[in-house]
Amino acid sequence: MLTRAVRILVIVSSGILHAQTLHGVGSSSPYSLFSEWFKDYGKVNPAVKMHYKPTGSAHGIDQFIEGRADFAVTDAPLTNDQREMARQKLGADVLQIPMMLAAVVPVYTVAGVDVELKFTGAALAGIYLGKITRWNDSEIANANPGVPLPDEKIIVVHRSDSSDITYMWTEFLSKVSPAWRAGPGKGLNVKWPIGLGAKGDDGVEDLVIGPEGSYAYLVDDLVRSISNSIGYVQFHYAVDRKLPYGDVQNASGNFARAAELSIIAEAVSAAKSIPDAYRSSLVDVPSEIGYPISSFIWILVPASMADKEKTKAMADFLKWMLKDGQNSAEALHYVRLPSSIVGEALTEVARLH
């Protein structure tokens, strides 16, 4: 426990003379990581208190643009319209700083199958379009030779509320399927052609079954108890709860399994081929081993803040987050940023004034 003298020394050495509180809103997916970060950072800089409300990216961005939060977190990159609106409302550019990597994986339960299935983009798009309806369809069977896939109907599950996870999932389907791109398209929520709706924040998702919504299941129940179903969840959620999830064919034609190495590989490939990759989508970027449904999670801050002590508090936290804070990500099954992206992100933080 820090003594009063040590706390004063920490505050003075950090250049912060008054206690500061930073308020954030946005994506629910990094909530458990933020809890760990805020606890750890409190030991480094006890003068700074941090609060985060998981409102979902869309609501968080709206509140941030209206000036009701110091920072926001999103799994989907800002649109040009959002960036311009924020510039007008806040009177400054918005810095879009990557804070970690994330991925979305297909989870399933199939009668008689206890191996890791492989899915092509065509298979996943076909399933969610309602064109592939049975587990032994040739598009699935050809990717899984020797696996005893049953002649059973596929029960499709999707999120029914606005969700960053849905944005990543539908962005991938839009990239691999012209039919999906021309139909439902990508978004936080779309008009689903088929399937049962699931709602709730990442980690507390529940499946609603039937016209009256008479039964509700956690995702664990979905993948373990509802036979022949398929859905999609965040990678860290699947790992935490030991849910079976499948490999997905990437833009190079190889089947990739979501893991730290393959998710980082997607970001590294993007950094080599896309200018300012740290602000760009990673979905289906060509990579030999990269997992194709990967993304940055971004923290948004105004480039200029009126309160200069708060500005310094924000900058100090961001630099800690990009360096020491990355160590906390692995233990919670989030994925750290590659060093090349950390360097670009630190350059972006240096613009904060």
Secondary structure, DSSP 8 states (H G I E B T S, - for coil): ---HHHHHHHHHHHT--S-EEEEEEE-STTHHHHHHHHHHHHHH-TTEEEEEE---HHHHHHHHHTTS-SEEEESS---HHHHHHHHHHHSS-EEEEEEEEEEEEEEEE-TT--S--EE-HHHHHHHHHTS--BTT-HHHHTTSTT----S-B-EEEEE-S--HHHHHHHHHHHHH-HHHHHTT-SSSS---SS-EEEESSTTS-EEEETTTT-EEEEHHHHHHHSTTEEEEEEHHHHHHTT--B-EEE-TTS-EE--SHHHHHHHHHHHHHHSTTGGGS--TT---SS--SSEEEEEEEEES--S-HHHHHHHHHHHHHHHTTTHHHHHHTT-B---HHHHHHHHHHHTT--
